[in-house]
Amino acid sequence: MRYVKQFVTEKSPRASILRWIIISVTIAATILSLTLPAFAQTKYVITDGDNIIVCMSSSSDPMVVIEEAGLKLGAEDTYTTQTNGEISEIYINRIQMITVQDGGDTVVVGSYGGTVRELLSSLDITLTSSAQLSCDPDELTYDGMTITLTYSEIEVVSYDEVIPHKTNVYEDTSLTPGEEVVLSEGSDGLMHCTAQIRYENGVEVERTVLSEKTVTKAVDTVILRGVDRSVKEQENSGQDDYQQSHTSEIGTGDTKHVPGTNLEYSEILDFQATAYYCEPYAWNTTYTGTEARVGAIAVDPNFIPLGTKMYIVSADGKYIYGYCTAEDTGGAIKGKIVDLYFNTYEECIQFGRRDVKIYILK
């Protein structure tokens, strides 16, 4: 018994040491198996448009690597991979939303890049000589890009165009206030035109008239209107219109009309005009026995016979006295002077003394 006990006692330290060695080896193998994957990482180069990211990852899943790099893919975005030696490359393809305006049609398409020409070809759009492209066909597309195709066409056409007639209203002091007399009814004219027209997408954008030929002349409507007997200075535009019409006498041959009217005249006299009126309860009868009134003027019978019908306009075209008759005379009315009747003293002062043109009517 003593022998056996002693034997067991001697063997116990060796067994304990062996046991610890086995445990240590096991622990080291476990730690090594856990740490080796951490050191087995791959180098990735991620290209996202102009953004290039280099990173290390132990994952072989591109989506995991992309997320580890802090990038996110949209629902329509894709990627491709390739291995270059010990480096793995990931190319992200972002969807591009591009607006294409083809003439009058507009479409929004998705693209993963390429040239404008390639995109149009994928849409079965052919570039022709009549199409104007808003960008270079070899330009690379990008998200938010707008591509416009404009189709131009030039056509030479002939057509008839209406010439609108004008309505000329002249004040005539021989008429009662508010009274109007239509001297001539107007009518539109007609002009035959030839023009070059440029269209863009079927819409006219430019017209160049090549020729015009009057088929029928427009005839203006002429109206005489009675006024409140006050002297009214016309606007400059009215003056210009009158002076323009005065420079070219209306009519052909021996027939001439007062500008802006259908009143025929035989002669134009350059005179001076003064103004007069009759005070209340004073004489109000002209030399010929008629009532003194607007439209009954005083003349020198040696120059203008009594009873002569006239149409008087200021020489500068600013004032139209209108239709009148030589019915009176005066001691101061000698030579090329006429005295125009007005209803008030204020109107006479306002008119003053003016150079006038007198149209002797037929």
Buried (B, 14 or more C-beta within 10 A) or exposed (E): EEEEEEEEEEEEEEEEEEEEEEEEEEEEEEEEEEEEEEEEEBEBBBBBEEEEBEBEBEEEEBEEBBBBBEBEBEEEBEBEEEEEEEEBBBBBBBBBEBEBBBBEEEEEBEBEBEBBBBBBBEEEBEBEEEBEBEEEBEEEBEEEBEBBBBBEEEEEEEEEBEBEBEEBEBBBBBBEEEEEEEBBEBEEBBBBBEBEBEBBBEEEEEEEEEEEEEEBEBBBBBBBBBBEBBBEEBEEEBBEBBBEBBEEEBEEEEEBBBBBBBBBBEEBBEBEBBBBBBEEEEEEEBBEEEEBBBBBBBBBBEBBEBEBBBBBBBBBBBBBBBBBBBBBBBEEBEEBBBBBBBBEEEBBEBBEEBEBBBBBBE
